[in-house]
Amino acid sequence: MMMVSLNLPERIRQDFPILQRKVHGKDLVYLDNAASAQKPLAVIEGQREYLANYHANIHRGAHHLAQLATEAFEGARGKIAAHIGAAHTEEVIFTGGSTDAINLVAQAWGRANLTSGDTVLVTRMEHHANIVPWQMVCAEKGAKLVPVNVLEDGTLDLDDYASCLERHQPKMVGFVHASNTLGTINPVAEMCAQAKAAGALTLVDGSQALPHLNIDVQAIDCDFYVATAHKAYGPTGLGFLYGKKSQLESMPPWRGGGEMIESVSFEGTTFNGLPHKFEAGTPHISGGIAFGIALDWMNGVGTDNISHHETHLVKHAHAALGTLKGLRIIGTAPNKVGVVSLVVDGLHPYDLGTLLDGQGMAVRTGHHCTEPLMQHLGLESGTLRMSFAAYTTREEIDRAVIALDRAIKMLR
Ligand SMILES: Cc1ncc(COP(=O)(O)O)c(C=O)c1O
């Protein structure tokens, strides 16, 4: 049941110690959540608790602390699997984040499966993390990387998508679930079905979807899904790769070392089963445990409530920003996560961002790691981006709009 979310920030803001602080003498207004969200106390305490009370390396110890740490870390894997609707816990591989997860697929799957003349299809709205790893493996294998067009309003050109599938017969298709620059939510289940019908595998970059949307990888029916913990109220340097068991089993390992092996000798090495085959070395144990706690926190609040709240915030921000002269919102797709990018005629986003910072407001300016998208939209100086989280209030957006108005008048 969806709860009315108007009072959501009121209920949860006290969970976030950082929201009490001042920046340049002003109350912090944190609108940079697409870059990284703030952490609830439960996540901070959970990480501290592990480090203070049961730190040990996992999996290989017979002693009590090793067992406690292993249970907590593997428990977190189970929480991720349940959260995204994976059929099997071992389909979840811990990685260093989304970037690391995409590199894993590009290297392990790509090097084994791509050959000269093959195509990998991505979209023009991808983060660099879903472009560069493919460029690297395509260059090595003589394959080509083809982008699908994005329309003026920031939606994906689905006609071009269908046409690219038909014309290029790609082996792999990669696309964002939600764009970090435009906020656009892509119809990922339909896109996966189309790709599958064309004989391609699919990788969905869920970095911006995990903090805002319910995710069901079986309903999406993707082959791979990646996300990063720090945008979903968890720690940095930690994320996951979900892969269908059959795909992961057929892929060779990528990184070699401890943990990912079954036995090692100079005559030859055999590899561990899933998920450990792809997890060489000691992982980010405290991060994994804290990520599990972040998902518990999100589930306690209710992802539906967060989505609902952020949809209201986006509508409110669009309406309020629309009153400022010379301001253009970049990305007006009907379905958006809490991301609002904008440009102001004749003004550099960085100058505006700096003036907002002076008022205690954290926004991001630049290309947001989507340079090809910026080139496509003719926005070489990038945009100013406000991005929201469960704790963002309408009042904060109103304050940012007033501050932006003042900044525009100062710079004109
Ligand atoms: C859409 C998208 N993909 C990938 C990433 C990379 O995430 P990470 O740096 O945590 O690997 C980001 C981060 O901004 C993102 O927004």
The ligand as an SDF file (V2000), in Angstrom:
LIG
                    3D

 16 16  0  0  0  0  0  0  0  0999 V2000
   24.2330    6.0990  -14.4240 C   0  0  0  0  0  0  0  0  0  0  0  0
   25.5260    5.8420  -13.7110 C   0  0  0  0  0  0  0  0  0  0  0  0
   26.2740    4.7860  -14.0440 N   0  0  0  0  0  0  0  0  0  0  0  0
   27.4300    4.5080  -13.4320 C   0  0  0  0  0  0  0  0  0  0  0  0
   27.9070    5.3190  -12.4290 C   0  0  0  0  0  0  0  0  0  0  0  0
   29.2160    4.9650  -11.7910 C   0  0  0  0  0  0  0  0  0  0  0  0
   29.0560    4.6540  -10.4260 O   0  0  0  0  0  0  0  0  0  0  0  0
   30.3690    4.3590   -9.5600 P   0  0  0  0  0  0  0  0  0  0  0  0
   31.2580    5.5560   -9.7360 O   0  0  0  0  0  0  0  0  0  0  0  0
   29.8740    4.2270   -8.1580 O   0  0  0  0  0  0  0  0  0  0  0  0
   30.9800    3.1170  -10.0950 O   0  0  0  0  0  0  0  0  0  0  0  0
   27.1970    6.4500  -12.0680 C   0  0  0  0  0  0  0  0  0  0  0  0
   27.7230    7.3900  -11.0610 C   0  0  0  0  0  0  0  0  0  0  0  0
   27.5420    8.5920  -11.1770 O   0  0  0  0  0  0  0  0  0  0  0  0
   25.9600    6.7150  -12.7050 C   0  0  0  0  0  0  0  0  0  0  0  0
   25.2160    7.7800  -12.3830 O   0  0  0  0  0  0  0  0  0  0  0  0
  1  2  1  0
  2  3  1  0
  2 15  2  0
  3  4  2  0
  4  5  1  0
  5  6  1  0
  5 12  2  0
  6  7  1  0
  7  8  1  0
  8  9  2  0
  8 10  1  0
  8 11  1  0
 12 13  1  0
 12 15  1  0
 13 14  2  0
 15 16  1  0
M  END
$$$$
